[in-house]
Structures are given as structure tokens and as C-alpha cells.
């Protein structure tokens, strides 16, 4: 029990060394003002590949570095088909919080790029105060999707679409982009039109267009002349615009095929620095992947079992702490870890310790401990507790599968170790070492760790008592000598009387009497 408490205390210390989340520097760090527009510097931050949790950490860190470095323009170089909705929303929220620098989305086109800003990429682009696109690029198709039972992508429910629709409309409204374009990128039901209103080209949804058409000419805000030019995106289709269309309809501020053209359009003198994902970002991306998380859970739980079975505190306990610090530490770096997850995990460990050392058998308390540990691990992989939208339920389901696979593999591994441990050399330190001189049939004897000897032929039929809990392996005292024994049943309490049934090789089989 003392060893278990020491393990929990050491884990608390390890988790406690993580800095508080609110210690992160604010997004609106002061930036030295440029004397003229030509003195302004730009900082390039690439957003490439899948939008995933590790990218959130990268964008936040590099944007703060850019503001500390005096950048007046933070250029997000976007080239992505999309990714996770929760990660995209975290990035957009951070970008909109930047106050001391102008944020620019640039959809680039090069021999190494795809030239697209789709789905979550479009959401991120709309969160920037300006958008520039290279010729040959496109943007749009931002409707949230999920993976169906057949493995194919399908649209999410109306509740999720409504949430993303309102968010993307708010971003467009904040940054002065046509709201209808943003809505048509997300909602299949939106029909988008190009119209001439008082001689100016406007992009309007069908509802907006019809409302203007029926307005009384004398009414305040009524257009003097309105004419439908053509449909841009019919109902039932998601909107995706080319660079030329985005510029024509007022979504893109301009066209820029290379960085020199972009800097000239911005009025910036040079690129101060171009960020690039480091080895640290690659490691974080690997550690938060599902297979690695399941493997860490597996190793951590198996090491806890081995630590409980071994004397003192050693390598298994240290390895377990390292595994769970990595699991929770990566979640902290991604801003997904709170006090709830840590408390649930520690309470779960405490319940398991009580079940193992205090209460015989394995019942409600032990199962409750496993459930709390599993729930804490699931919550550490997401930034919400109770799902509200379809994509949150999908994400929680994927996290639950990862944790379940890790737990199931750990339970299987522990069962194998418990049954085969005495026969595996690498686990010798976890059990009483014996030296066999002869076989039981030869009437030989052995020597145990205390130097006492006993004839094999004399052991069957002798009685004694368990000096540890037998699960089914443990130690028993037989006529004043302590031996490593194995019980026929699954569990024998500490202090219970036992009788030697037989000896098989170096294994003493006992039963409770």
C-alpha cells in the first residue's frame, strides 16, 4: 500500500511540474509600429497538410514569435484540403484574437503545393483580415463532414452545420467579406446569385436578393436599380471559388503568384522570417496519434502492474510515470488538459490501489477505478467534456476506441504476465528466486533466497499460510520456510491457510484450506 501511495505521489509531482495553461503569453503582444508602410515586415507561417491538433500548437507559437519579432503582417500560407473541425476552430479563434498585427491568408501555388484552401482551410482563411490568392488556386467546400459506417465521408447533422455556418458568417462579417459566399461554402441549402445593384456587382443569397427586389423604392435602404446577372452556386451544391472568381466577388483582396507580388500588394519591405515545423512539432504530432496513444496506455498500465508486484520502487514505476506524463503532457501542450482529467486519473489509481491492497477480490471499486482512468484519458484527448455537436460525438467515439484498445491490450498483457511470469526469465526479479539441484522425483531439494532447503518429496500434503495475497502467484510460509507458490484458485487472501497439492518442476501448487 505504501508503495502504491508513493507511486501516486510521484505521479502528482511529475504532473505538477507542468506549467499552468494561463501562463502562456497573450496573443496581442505589443508590436513596434512601423514608421511607414514600406517599413513593415511580414512573417510567413505555413498551414499545410491536414489540420490537426499539433498544427494548433505550431500556429500559436509561431504567431507569438512573429509579434515578438516586430512583424506588422502575419501571413498564413495556406495549402490544405482540410482536417479536424475542432482544430480549425481553435486556429480561427486564435487568429481573430490577434490585435497588434494584420493577419493575411495567402493561398499559394507552386510545384510542391496543391493550390487549395478547402474545408477547414477556408474557415482559417476567412478568419484573417485579408485574403490573397495565386492564379490557379481555389477556396471553398467548407461543410463539416464525418466518416460513415462504410468508411465514406458524409455530411453531419443540421446542428453541426448550423454551428459552423454561424461561425463562418461571423468571421466574414468581422473581416468585411461577402457573407453569402461564406454561407454557400458551408450550407448546401444556400443559393448564391450575382446581381447588379445600382451599377455595382454584388453577391447575394436568394433570400437577400428577393428581399431587395420586393422593397418599396421609397423605403430606406431600397436599391434604385437591381438586376440578376446569374447564379453562382445553386442549392444542393457547395461553393468553391477560383482565385479569379474570389477576386471578382470581393473575397480576395488581390492576386499574388509569388511572395514578391504579395509583399508589394501588402506594402511590406521583406519577409522577416519563414516559420517551419520543427522536430519538436513532428514528435508532438506522432505522440498524439491514435496508435501511439494506445501504446503508451498499454505500457503505462502494464508497468503499474509490474511495479505493484515488485519490491520497492524501480524501473516499472518510473516507466509508467513517463508514459502517463507523455500522454497528459502532450494534451497540455495542445491546450486540452484541465484539472478534471488529472483528478479523475488520480482517483482512478487510488481506487485500484484500494482494490489491490485492501479489499480482497476484484469488484465494484476496481472496475470504478478502471472506468475513471479510461474516462480521464478520453477527456485528455479533446477540449470538451460533454459533446454538443455531431463532430464532437464522432471525435469522442474515436478517442474512446483508442483508450479501449489500450486498456484491452493492457489487461491482456497483465493476464499473460500473471500466468506465465514465473516461467519467463526477464521477470525473475518479480518473484522468489530458487535454485533447483535435482528434480522432485530424484528426491533432491532446492535452496530459496533465505538459504533454507527443503526436499520436494516432503512438500506435497504440508500446510502453511499465505504471507502475501495469491493472485494466483504469491508467497506462502510452509513449516517456517517461505516459498513462491501458485494457487489452484484465482485468489487467496493474505494469512489464509493453504495446503501443498503438488510440485511441478519449480512450481509449488497450493490450495486454500
Protein Blocks (a to p, Z undefined) as FASTA:
>chain_A
ZZmmmmmmmmmmmmmmpccfklpccfkbccdddfblklpccdddddehjddfklmmmmmm
mmmmmmmnopabdcdddddebdcfklmmmmmmmmmmpmkbccdddddddfkbgoiaehjl
mmmmmmpmbdcddehiacejjbccdddfkopacdddfklmmmmmmmmmmmmmmnopafkl
mmmmmmmkbccddddeehiacdddfklmmmmmmpcfkbghiafbdcdfbdfbdghiacdd
dfklmmmnomagbdcfbfklmmmmnopabdfbacdddfklmmmmmmmpmklmmmmmmmmm
mmmmmmmmpgcjdfklmmmmmmmmmmmmmmmmnopacfklmmmmmmmmmmmmmmmmmmgc
jdfklmmmmmmmmmmmmmmmpcbfbdcbfklmmmmmmmmmmmmmmmmmmmmmmmmmmmmm
mmpmklmmmpccdddfbdfklopacddfkopacdfklmgopacddfbdcdfbccddeehi
acddddfblbdcehiacddfbdehjaccdddZZ
